[in-house]
Amino acid sequence: MLRQGAHLVRKLELYGWELSGDGKTLAAEGDDVIDVLDTATGELLARLPASVGLLALNRDGSMIAAAGDGDTVELWDTRGGGHRTATLVGHLGSVASAAFSDDGRYLATHSEDGTVRVWNAREGMA
């Protein structure tokens, strides 16, 4: 459950979650969806159709990197209801971790193949 103070804002069935660096946005992984919520109001900002095992959220919550069991990462813009902006392909093993740079321009991913890749998150390229 997401709570604001002592008030229940929204009940969530979640498997994983990530809070934006500014604390204003929560990405919560459920059954084959990512719900993006405003932490102050509990308002659903976007519902993204994605099955993931790994989430990374940029500082202002406007972009999500999501990876499942495979070797690709999907980038999602959470504004305006949410839409996929890119699928990042290049690792030879499952993606194990991901993190955005402070300015949100870059995404670093680490894979079980032992590599780290740095992507231009705005353009969806390595």
RAKACOR-V149120 format. One record per residue. N is the residue number from 1. PSI is psi in radians with two decimals (* if undefined). Layout:
# RAKACOR-V149120
n:N psi:PSI
n:N psi:PSI
This chain:
# RAKACOR-V149120
n:1 psi:2.45
n:2 psi:2.18
n:3 psi:2.50
n:4 psi:1.98
n:5 psi:-2.19
n:6 psi:0.13
n:7 psi:2.32
n:8 psi:2.16
n:9 psi:-0.81
n:10 psi:2.37
n:11 psi:2.27
n:12 psi:2.43
n:13 psi:1.75
n:14 psi:2.67
n:15 psi:-0.42
n:16 psi:2.79
n:17 psi:2.82
n:18 psi:2.37
n:19 psi:2.36
n:20 psi:2.75
n:21 psi:-0.53
n:22 psi:-0.03
n:23 psi:0.13
n:24 psi:-0.24
n:25 psi:2.40
n:26 psi:2.24
n:27 psi:2.15
n:28 psi:2.18
n:29 psi:2.19
n:30 psi:-2.68
n:31 psi:1.73
n:32 psi:0.43
n:33 psi:2.73
n:34 psi:2.07
n:35 psi:2.29
n:36 psi:2.11
n:37 psi:2.56
n:38 psi:2.12
n:39 psi:-0.40
n:40 psi:-0.60
n:41 psi:-0.33
n:42 psi:0.06
n:43 psi:2.35
n:44 psi:1.98
n:45 psi:-0.58
n:46 psi:2.63
n:47 psi:1.99
n:48 psi:2.24
n:49 psi:1.54
n:50 psi:2.39
n:51 psi:2.03
n:52 psi:2.80
n:53 psi:-0.16
n:54 psi:2.31
n:55 psi:2.50
n:56 psi:2.40
n:57 psi:2.36
n:58 psi:3.04
n:59 psi:-0.74
n:60 psi:0.06
n:61 psi:0.17
n:62 psi:-0.21
n:63 psi:2.42
n:64 psi:2.42
n:65 psi:2.25
n:66 psi:2.31
n:67 psi:2.42
n:68 psi:-2.40
n:69 psi:-0.12
n:70 psi:-2.84
n:71 psi:0.25
n:72 psi:2.79
n:73 psi:2.33
n:74 psi:2.36
n:75 psi:2.34
n:76 psi:2.36
n:77 psi:2.16
n:78 psi:-0.15
n:79 psi:2.65
n:80 psi:0.56
n:81 psi:-0.25
n:82 psi:2.38
n:83 psi:2.63
n:84 psi:2.31
n:85 psi:-0.44
n:86 psi:2.70
n:87 psi:2.09
n:88 psi:2.12
n:89 psi:2.34
n:90 psi:-0.44
n:91 psi:2.69
n:92 psi:-0.07
n:93 psi:3.05
n:94 psi:2.47
n:95 psi:2.20
n:96 psi:-0.49
n:97 psi:2.77
n:98 psi:2.58
n:99 psi:2.46
n:100 psi:2.63
n:101 psi:2.83
n:102 psi:-0.63
n:103 psi:-0.05
n:104 psi:0.04
n:105 psi:-0.55
n:106 psi:2.65
n:107 psi:2.21
n:108 psi:2.33
n:109 psi:2.54
n:110 psi:2.40
n:111 psi:2.79
n:112 psi:-0.17
n:113 psi:0.00
n:114 psi:0.08
n:115 psi:2.71
n:116 psi:2.28
n:117 psi:2.49
n:118 psi:2.15
n:119 psi:2.59
n:120 psi:1.83
n:121 psi:-0.47
n:122 psi:-0.50
n:123 psi:-0.17
n:124 psi:0.59
n:125 psi:2.66
n:126 psi:*
